[in-house]
Amino acid sequence: ADFVKTKKMQPDVRKSVHPITASFDGDVDRLMFYNSEMRLFDGDAQAAYIVHYIKGLVDAEGIQCSIGVVLSFYSNMGAVEYLQKNFKVVFAQTGVKNFGREARS
């Protein structure tokens, strides 16, 4: 995933007939989606999309609740600004234990 993101190149694999391809990073804690034009759908974009989707489901059911998002200090500012408009956003150091701690607080 890091290679794909930093080099803006697909891994050296057989040409895919599928419109979207995905790559995990080395320790499989990040997933990058991209198309043949190398338009990336990275973790920040995935978080924004998923939380927006969940909000739509919650709103459709008429449920009143607040939805929060935990991002890393390395998150894309565009994603941060977008999410801060509608959700409580908190930041955590990288690592599952740090994200979990912030999500519970």
N, CA, C and O atoms as a GROMACS GRO file, in nm:
protein
  420
    1ALA      N    1   0.083  -0.119   0.000
    1ALA     CA    2   0.000   0.000   0.000
    1ALA      C    3   0.087   0.125   0.000
    1ALA      O    4   0.057   0.221  -0.070
    2ASP      N    5   0.195   0.125   0.078
    2ASP     CA    6   0.282   0.242   0.082
    2ASP      C    7   0.348   0.265  -0.053
    2ASP      O    8   0.359   0.379  -0.098
    3PHE      N    9   0.391   0.158  -0.119
    3PHE     CA   10   0.450   0.167  -0.252
    3PHE      C   11   0.350   0.230  -0.349
    3PHE      O   12   0.384   0.321  -0.424
    4VAL      N   13   0.227   0.180  -0.345
    4VAL     CA   14   0.123   0.230  -0.434
    4VAL      C   15   0.099   0.379  -0.410
    4VAL      O   16   0.089   0.457  -0.505
    5LYS      N   17   0.091   0.418  -0.283
    5LYS     CA   18   0.061   0.557  -0.250
    5LYS      C   19   0.177   0.651  -0.283
    5LYS      O   20   0.155   0.756  -0.344
    6THR      N   21   0.298   0.616  -0.244
    6THR     CA   22   0.411   0.708  -0.262
    6THR      C   23   0.460   0.711  -0.406
    6THR      O   24   0.498   0.818  -0.456
    7LYS      N   25   0.461   0.598  -0.474
    7LYS     CA   26   0.512   0.592  -0.612
    7LYS      C   27   0.403   0.617  -0.715
    7LYS      O   28   0.433   0.639  -0.832
    8LYS      N   29   0.276   0.613  -0.673
    8LYS     CA   30   0.162   0.628  -0.763
    8LYS      C   31   0.171   0.528  -0.878
    8LYS      O   32   0.143   0.559  -0.994
    9MET      N   33   0.211   0.405  -0.841
    9MET     CA   34   0.225   0.297  -0.939
    9MET      C   35   0.159   0.172  -0.884
    9MET      O   36   0.165   0.144  -0.764
   10GLN      N   37   0.096   0.097  -0.974
   10GLN     CA   38   0.041  -0.031  -0.933
   10GLN      C   39   0.154  -0.130  -0.910
   10GLN      O   40   0.259  -0.119  -0.972
   11PRO      N   41   0.132  -0.227  -0.820
   11PRO     CA   42   0.232  -0.332  -0.803
   11PRO      C   43   0.251  -0.408  -0.934
   11PRO      O   44   0.162  -0.410  -1.019
   12ASP      N   45   0.365  -0.470  -0.949
   12ASP     CA   46   0.395  -0.545  -1.070
   12ASP      C   47   0.322  -0.679  -1.066
   12ASP      O   48   0.380  -0.782  -1.030
   13VAL      N   49   0.196  -0.676  -1.102
   13VAL     CA   50   0.114  -0.797  -1.108
   13VAL      C   51   0.047  -0.802  -1.243
   13VAL      O   52   0.052  -0.705  -1.319
   14ARG      N   53  -0.017  -0.916  -1.273
   14ARG     CA   54  -0.088  -0.928  -1.400
   14ARG      C   55  -0.192  -0.817  -1.413
   14ARG      O   56  -0.254  -0.777  -1.314
   15LYS      N   57  -0.212  -0.770  -1.533
   15LYS     CA   58  -0.311  -0.665  -1.558
   15LYS      C   59  -0.448  -0.716  -1.517
   15LYS      O   60  -0.490  -0.823  -1.559
   16SER      N   61  -0.516  -0.639  -1.437
   16SER     CA   62  -0.647  -0.677  -1.387
   16SER      C   63  -0.756  -0.632  -1.484
   16SER      O   64  -0.747  -0.525  -1.543
   17VAL      N   65  -0.857  -0.714  -1.499
   17VAL     CA   66  -0.973  -0.677  -1.580
   17VAL      C   67  -1.077  -0.606  -1.494
   17VAL      O   68  -1.178  -0.558  -1.545
   18HIS      N   69  -1.053  -0.601  -1.364
   18HIS     CA   70  -1.147  -0.538  -1.272
   18HIS      C   71  -1.121  -0.388  -1.266
   18HIS      O   72  -1.006  -0.344  -1.277
   19PRO      N   73  -1.227  -0.308  -1.249
   19PRO     CA   74  -1.210  -0.163  -1.249
   19PRO      C   75  -1.138  -0.108  -1.126
   19PRO      O   76  -1.080   0.000  -1.131
   20ILE      N   77  -1.141  -0.182  -1.016
   20ILE     CA   78  -1.078  -0.138  -0.892
   20ILE      C   79  -0.987  -0.248  -0.840
   20ILE      O   80  -1.024  -0.366  -0.841
   21THR      N   81  -0.868  -0.210  -0.796
   21THR     CA   82  -0.772  -0.304  -0.740
   21THR      C   83  -0.740  -0.261  -0.597
   21THR      O   84  -0.756  -0.144  -0.563
   22ALA      N   85  -0.696  -0.354  -0.514
   22ALA     CA   86  -0.663  -0.323  -0.375
   22ALA      C   87  -0.527  -0.382  -0.340
   22ALA      O   88  -0.487  -0.486  -0.393
   23SER      N   89  -0.457  -0.315  -0.250
   23SER     CA   90  -0.329  -0.362  -0.199
   23SER      C   91  -0.324  -0.342  -0.048
   23SER      O   92  -0.362  -0.237   0.003
   24PHE      N   93  -0.275  -0.444   0.023
   24PHE     CA   94  -0.245  -0.430   0.165
   24PHE      C   95  -0.101  -0.385   0.179
   24PHE      O   96  -0.019  -0.408   0.090
   25ASP      N   97  -0.070  -0.321   0.292
   25ASP     CA   98   0.070  -0.291   0.319
   25ASP      C   99   0.134  -0.416   0.378
   25ASP      O  100   0.070  -0.520   0.391
   26GLY      N  101   0.262  -0.406   0.414
   26GLY     CA  102   0.339  -0.521   0.459
   26GLY      C  103   0.285  -0.594   0.580
   26GLY      O  104   0.289  -0.717   0.584
   27ASP      N  105   0.233  -0.521   0.680
   27ASP     CA  106   0.180  -0.590   0.799
   27ASP      C  107   0.027  -0.595   0.798
   27ASP      O  108  -0.035  -0.623   0.901
   28VAL      N  109  -0.031  -0.569   0.684
   28VAL     CA  110  -0.174  -0.584   0.657
   28VAL      C  111  -0.261  -0.501   0.752
   28VAL      O  112  -0.368  -0.545   0.794
   29ASP      N  113  -0.214  -0.379   0.785
   29ASP     CA  114  -0.301  -0.293   0.866
   29ASP      C  115  -0.351  -0.173   0.786
   29ASP      O  116  -0.421  -0.087   0.840
   30ARG      N  117  -0.315  -0.168   0.659
   30ARG     CA  118  -0.367  -0.064   0.571
   30ARG      C  119  -0.410  -0.126   0.439
   30ARG      O  120  -0.346  -0.219   0.390
   31LEU      N  121  -0.518  -0.075   0.385
   31LEU     CA  122  -0.570  -0.123   0.257
   31LEU      C  123  -0.589  -0.003   0.167
   31LEU      O  124  -0.655   0.094   0.205
   32MET      N  125  -0.534  -0.009   0.048
   32MET     CA  126  -0.548   0.098  -0.051
   32MET      C  127  -0.628   0.044  -0.168
   32MET      O  128  -0.600  -0.065  -0.218
   33PHE      N  129  -0.726   0.119  -0.212
   33PHE     CA  130  -0.799   0.089  -0.334
   33PHE      C  131  -0.755   0.189  -0.440
   33PHE      O  132  -0.728   0.305  -0.408
   34TYR      N  133  -0.747   0.146  -0.565
   34TYR     CA  134  -0.708   0.236  -0.673
   34TYR      C  135  -0.761   0.181  -0.804
   34TYR      O  136  -0.792   0.062  -0.815
   35ASN      N  137  -0.770   0.269  -0.903
   35ASN     CA  138  -0.814   0.225  -1.035
   35ASN      C  139  -0.698   0.238  -1.134
   35ASN      O  140  -0.586   0.271  -1.095
   36SER      N  141  -0.726   0.211  -1.261
   36SER     CA  142  -0.619   0.212  -1.361
   36SER      C  143  -0.558   0.350  -1.380
   36SER      O  144  -0.446   0.362  -1.431
   37GLU      N  145  -0.628   0.455  -1.338
   37GLU     CA  146  -0.575   0.591  -1.347
   37GLU      C  147  -0.502   0.631  -1.220
   37GLU      O  148  -0.462   0.747  -1.206
   38MET      N  149  -0.486   0.538  -1.126
   38MET     CA  150  -0.418   0.559  -0.998
   38MET      C  151  -0.487   0.663  -0.911
   38MET      O  152  -0.421   0.737  -0.838
   39ARG      N  153  -0.619   0.668  -0.919
   39ARG     CA  154  -0.696   0.749  -0.824
   39ARG      C  155  -0.707   0.667  -0.697
   39ARG      O  156  -0.770   0.561  -0.697
   40LEU      N  157  -0.647   0.716  -0.590
   40LEU     CA  158  -0.637   0.640  -0.465
   40LEU      C  159  -0.759   0.662  -0.376
   40LEU      O  160  -0.813   0.772  -0.367
   41PHE      N  161  -0.799   0.555  -0.309
   41PHE     CA  162  -0.904   0.558  -0.208
   41PHE      C  163  -0.837   0.507  -0.081
   41PHE      O  164  -0.851   0.390  -0.045
   42ASP      N  165  -0.764   0.596  -0.014
   42ASP     CA  166  -0.682   0.556   0.100
   42ASP      C  167  -0.762   0.553   0.228
   42ASP      O  168  -0.884   0.571   0.226
   43GLY      N  169  -0.696   0.529   0.339
   43GLY     CA  170  -0.763   0.514   0.468
   43GLY      C  171  -0.846   0.633   0.509
   43GLY      O  172  -0.955   0.616   0.563
   44ASP      N  173  -0.797   0.755   0.484
   44ASP     CA  174  -0.875   0.874   0.519
   44ASP      C  175  -1.002   0.882   0.437
   44ASP      O  176  -1.109   0.911   0.490
   45ALA      N  177  -0.991   0.856   0.307
   45ALA     CA  178  -1.109   0.857   0.221
   45ALA      C  179  -1.205   0.745   0.261
   45ALA      O  180  -1.327   0.765   0.261
   46GLN      N  181  -1.151   0.628   0.296
   46GLN     CA  182  -1.236   0.518   0.340
   46GLN      C  183  -1.311   0.554   0.468
   46GLN      O  184  -1.430   0.525   0.480
   47ALA      N  185  -1.242   0.618   0.562
   47ALA     CA  186  -1.307   0.658   0.688
   47ALA      C  187  -1.420   0.757   0.660
   47ALA      O  188  -1.529   0.743   0.716
   48ALA      N  189  -1.394   0.855   0.574
   48ALA     CA  190  -1.497   0.955   0.542
   48ALA      C  191  -1.617   0.888   0.475
   48ALA      O  192  -1.731   0.918   0.509
   49TYR      N  193  -1.591   0.800   0.381
   49TYR     CA  194  -1.700   0.731   0.311
   49TYR      C  195  -1.780   0.644   0.407
   49TYR      O  196  -1.903   0.648   0.405
   50ILE      N  197  -1.714   0.566   0.489
   50ILE     CA  198  -1.784   0.473   0.579
   50ILE      C  199  -1.866   0.548   0.683
   50ILE      O  200  -1.980   0.512   0.708
   51VAL      N  201  -1.810   0.652   0.744
   51VAL     CA  202  -1.884   0.725   0.847
   51VAL      C  203  -2.002   0.800   0.784
   51VAL      O  204  -2.108   0.811   0.846
   52HIS      N  205  -1.986   0.850   0.663
   52HIS     CA  206  -2.097   0.915   0.592
   52HIS      C  207  -2.208   0.813   0.564
   52HIS      O  208  -2.326   0.843   0.580
   53TYR      N  209  -2.170   0.693   0.523
   53TYR     CA  210  -2.266   0.586   0.496
   53TYR      C  211  -2.341   0.547   0.624
   53TYR      O  212  -2.463   0.533   0.623
   54ILE      N  213  -2.268   0.530   0.733
   54ILE     CA  214  -2.331   0.494   0.861
   54ILE      C  215  -2.426   0.604   0.906
   54ILE      O  216  -2.536   0.575   0.954
   55LYS      N  217  -2.386   0.730   0.890
   55LYS     CA  218  -2.475   0.842   0.927
   55LYS      C  219  -2.605   0.836   0.847
   55LYS      O  220  -2.712   0.862   0.901
   56GLY      N  221  -2.595   0.802   0.720
   56GLY     CA  222  -2.715   0.789   0.637
   56GLY      C  223  -2.808   0.681   0.688
   56GLY      O  224  -2.930   0.699   0.691
   57LEU      N  225  -2.752   0.567   0.729
   57LEU     CA  226  -2.833   0.458   0.785
   57LEU      C  227  -2.900   0.500   0.915
   57LEU      O  228  -3.018   0.474   0.936
   58VAL      N  229  -2.825   0.565   1.002
   58VAL     CA  230  -2.877   0.610   1.132
   58VAL      C  231  -2.988   0.713   1.110
   58VAL      O  232  -3.094   0.705   1.172
   59ASP      N  233  -2.964   0.810   1.022
   59ASP     CA  234  -3.064   0.912   0.994
   59ASP      C  235  -3.191   0.851   0.935
   59ASP      O  236  -3.302   0.892   0.970
   60ALA      N  237  -3.175   0.754   0.846
   60ALA     CA  238  -3.291   0.689   0.783
   60ALA      C  239  -3.379   0.619   0.885
   60ALA      O  240  -3.500   0.608   0.865
   61GLU      N  241  -3.320   0.572   0.993
   61GLU     CA  242  -3.396   0.505   1.099
   61GLU      C  243  -3.449   0.604   1.203
   61GLU      O  244  -3.521   0.565   1.294
   62GLY      N  245  -3.414   0.730   1.188
   62GLY     CA  246  -3.460   0.831   1.283
   62GLY      C  247  -3.394   0.822   1.419
   62GLY      O  248  -3.450   0.869   1.519
   63ILE      N  249  -3.278   0.763   1.425
   63ILE     CA  250  -3.206   0.746   1.552
   63ILE      C  251  -3.128   0.873   1.582
   63ILE      O  252  -3.057   0.925   1.496
   64GLN      N  253  -3.141   0.922   1.703
   64GLN     CA  254  -3.066   1.039   1.747
   64GLN      C  255  -2.940   0.992   1.821
   64GLN      O  256  -2.949   0.930   1.927
   65CYS      N  257  -2.825   1.020   1.766
   65CYS     CA  258  -2.699   0.984   1.831
   65CYS      C  259  -2.588   1.069   1.773
   65CYS      O  260  -2.605   1.132   1.668
   66SER      N  261  -2.477   1.071   1.840
   66SER     CA  262  -2.360   1.140   1.784
   66SER      C  263  -2.264   1.033   1.734
   66SER      O  264  -2.252   0.925   1.791
   67ILE      N  265  -2.196   1.066   1.629
   67ILE     CA  266  -2.102   0.973   1.567
   67ILE      C  267  -1.964   1.037   1.572
   67ILE      O  268  -1.947   1.152   1.531
   68GLY      N  269  -1.867   0.963   1.621
   68GLY     CA  270  -1.731   1.013   1.629
   68GLY      C  271  -1.638   0.935   1.539
   68GLY      O  272  -1.666   0.822   1.501
   69VAL      N  273  -1.528   0.998   1.506
   69VAL     CA  274  -1.428   0.938   1.418
   69VAL      C  275  -1.291   0.956   1.481
   69VAL      O  276  -1.258   1.065   1.528
   70VAL      N  277  -1.212   0.851   1.483
   70VAL     CA  278  -1.074   0.860   1.531
   70VAL      C  279  -0.982   0.858   1.410
   70VAL      O  280  -0.986   0.767   1.327
   71LEU      N  281  -0.899   0.960   1.401
   71LEU     CA  282  -0.802   0.971   1.292
   71LEU      C  283  -0.662   0.978   1.350
   71LEU      O  284  -0.645   1.008   1.468
   72SER      N  285  -0.563   0.950   1.267
   72SER     CA  286  -0.425   0.963   1.314
   72SER      C  287  -0.378   1.106   1.294
   72SER      O  288  -0.439   1.183   1.220
   73PHE      N  289  -0.271   1.141   1.362
   73PHE     CA  290  -0.213   1.274   1.345
   73PHE      C  291  -0.157   1.294   1.204
   73PHE      O  292  -0.125   1.406   1.166
   74TYR      N  293  -0.146   1.185   1.128
   74TYR     CA  294  -0.095   1.192   0.992
   74TYR      C  295  -0.206   1.204   0.889
   74TYR      O  296  -0.179   1.203   0.769
   75SER      N  297  -0.331   1.215   0.933
   75SER     CA  298  -0.444   1.217   0.841
   75SER      C  299  -0.441   1.339   0.750
   75SER      O  300  -0.392   1.446   0.785
   76ASN      N  301  -0.495   1.318   0.633
   76ASN     CA  302  -0.507   1.420   0.530
   76ASN      C  303  -0.598   1.532   0.581
   76ASN      O  304  -0.708   1.505   0.628
   77MET      N  305  -0.553   1.657   0.573
   77MET     CA  306  -0.632   1.770   0.625
   77MET      C  307  -0.764   1.788   0.552
   77MET      O  308  -0.860   1.836   0.611
   78GLY      N  309  -0.770   1.750   0.426
   78GLY     CA  310  -0.897   1.757   0.354
   78GLY      C  311  -1.000   1.665   0.418
   78GLY      O  312  -1.116   1.703   0.435
   79ALA      N  313  -0.958   1.544   0.452
   79ALA     CA  314  -1.048   1.449   0.519
   79ALA      C  315  -1.085   1.500   0.657
   79ALA      O  316  -1.201   1.490   0.698
   80VAL      N  317  -0.989   1.554   0.729
   80VAL     CA  318  -1.014   1.607   0.864
   80VAL      C  319  -1.119   1.717   0.857
   80VAL      O  320  -1.217   1.715   0.932
   81GLU      N  321  -1.100   1.814   0.768
   81GLU     CA  322  -1.193   1.926   0.758
   81GLU      C  323  -1.332   1.879   0.717
   81GLU      O  324  -1.432   1.928   0.770
   82TYR      N  325  -1.340   1.786   0.623
   82TYR     CA  326  -1.469   1.732   0.580
   82TYR      C  327  -1.540   1.664   0.698
   82TYR      O  328  -1.658   1.690   0.721
   83LEU      N  329  -1.469   1.581   0.770
   83LEU     CA  330  -1.531   1.507   0.880
   83LEU      C  331  -1.568   1.597   0.996
   83LEU      O  332  -1.671   1.576   1.061
   84GLN      N  333  -1.487   1.698   1.024
   84GLN     CA  334  -1.516   1.788   1.137
   84GLN      C  335  -1.644   1.868   1.118
   84GLN      O  336  -1.699   1.920   1.215
   85LYS      N  337  -1.692   1.880   0.995
   85LYS     CA  338  -1.816   1.954   0.970
   85LYS      C  339  -1.938   1.883   1.028
   85LYS      O  340  -2.034   1.948   1.068
   86ASN      N  341  -1.935   1.750   1.035
   86ASN     CA  342  -2.053   1.674   1.076
   86ASN      C  343  -2.032   1.574   1.189
   86ASN      O  344  -2.128   1.517   1.240
   87PHE      N  345  -1.907   1.554   1.229
   87PHE     CA  346  -1.878   1.449   1.326
   87PHE      C  347  -1.778   1.499   1.430
   87PHE      O  348  -1.702   1.592   1.405
   88LYS      N  349  -1.780   1.435   1.544
   88LYS     CA  350  -1.676   1.462   1.644
   88LYS      C  351  -1.551   1.387   1.597
   88LYS      O  352  -1.554   1.266   1.575
   89VAL      N  353  -1.443   1.460   1.583
   89VAL     CA  354  -1.317   1.400   1.537
   89VAL      C  355  -1.215   1.411   1.649
   89VAL      O  356  -1.193   1.519   1.704
   90VAL      N  357  -1.152   1.299   1.683
   90VAL     CA  358  -1.042   1.298   1.778
   90VAL      C  359  -0.922   1.235   1.709
   90VAL      O  360  -0.935   1.161   1.611
   91PHE      N  361  -0.805   1.265   1.761
   91PHE     CA  362  -0.681   1.216   1.701
   91PHE      C  363  -0.609   1.122   1.795
   91PHE      O  364  -0.617   1.136   1.917
   92ALA      N  365  -0.538   1.026   1.736
   92ALA     CA  366  -0.463   0.929   1.814
   92ALA      C  367  -0.328   0.905   1.747
   92ALA      O  368  -0.313   0.923   1.627
   93GLN      N  369  -0.232   0.863   1.828
   93GLN     CA  370  -0.106   0.814   1.773
   93GLN      C  371  -0.139   0.688   1.693
   93GLN      O  372  -0.240   0.624   1.718
   94THR      N  373  -0.054   0.653   1.599
   94THR     CA  374  -0.078   0.533   1.521
   94THR      C  375  -0.079   0.410   1.612
   94THR      O  376  -0.016   0.410   1.718
   95GLY      N  377  -0.149   0.308   1.569
   95GLY     CA  378  -0.158   0.184   1.644
   95GLY      C  379  -0.298   0.157   1.695
   95GLY      O  380  -0.368   0.246   1.743
   96VAL      N  381  -0.338   0.032   1.683
   96VAL     CA  382  -0.473  -0.009   1.721
   96VAL      C  383  -0.502   0.024   1.867
   96VAL      O  384  -0.611   0.072   1.898
   97LYS      N  385  -0.407   0.000   1.957
   97LYS     CA  386  -0.433   0.025   2.100
   97LYS      C  387  -0.460   0.174   2.124
   97LYS      O  388  -0.543   0.208   2.208
   98ASN      N  389  -0.390   0.261   2.052
   98ASN     CA  390  -0.411   0.405   2.069
   98ASN      C  391  -0.546   0.448   2.012
   98ASN      O  392  -0.616   0.530   2.072
   99PHE      N  393  -0.582   0.394   1.897
   99PHE     CA  394  -0.712   0.426   1.839
   99PHE      C  395  -0.824   0.374   1.928
   99PHE      O  396  -0.923   0.443   1.949
  100GLY      N  397  -0.808   0.254   1.980
  100GLY     CA  398  -0.909   0.196   2.070
  100GLY      C  399  -0.928   0.280   2.194
  100GLY      O  400  -1.041   0.302   2.238
  101ARG      N  401  -0.819   0.326   2.252
  101ARG     CA  402  -0.825   0.409   2.372
  101ARG      C  403  -0.903   0.538   2.344
  101ARG      O  404  -0.988   0.577   2.423
  102GLU      N  405  -0.874   0.602   2.233
  102GLU     CA  406  -0.942   0.727   2.198
  102GLU      C  407  -1.089   0.702   2.165
  102GLU      O  408  -1.175   0.785   2.198
  103ALA      N  409  -1.118   0.591   2.101
  103ALA     CA  410  -1.258   0.560   2.066
  103ALA      C  411  -1.342   0.539   2.191
  103ALA      O  412  -1.460   0.574   2.193
  104ARG      N  413  -1.283   0.483   2.294
  104ARG     CA  414  -1.357   0.456   2.418
  104ARG      C  415  -1.371   0.581   2.505
  104ARG      O  416  -1.458   0.585   2.592
  105SER      N  417  -1.288   0.681   2.483
  105SER     CA  418  -1.293   0.799   2.571
  105SER      C  419  -1.400   0.899   2.530
  105SER      O  420  -1.416   1.002   2.594
   0.00000   0.00000   0.00000
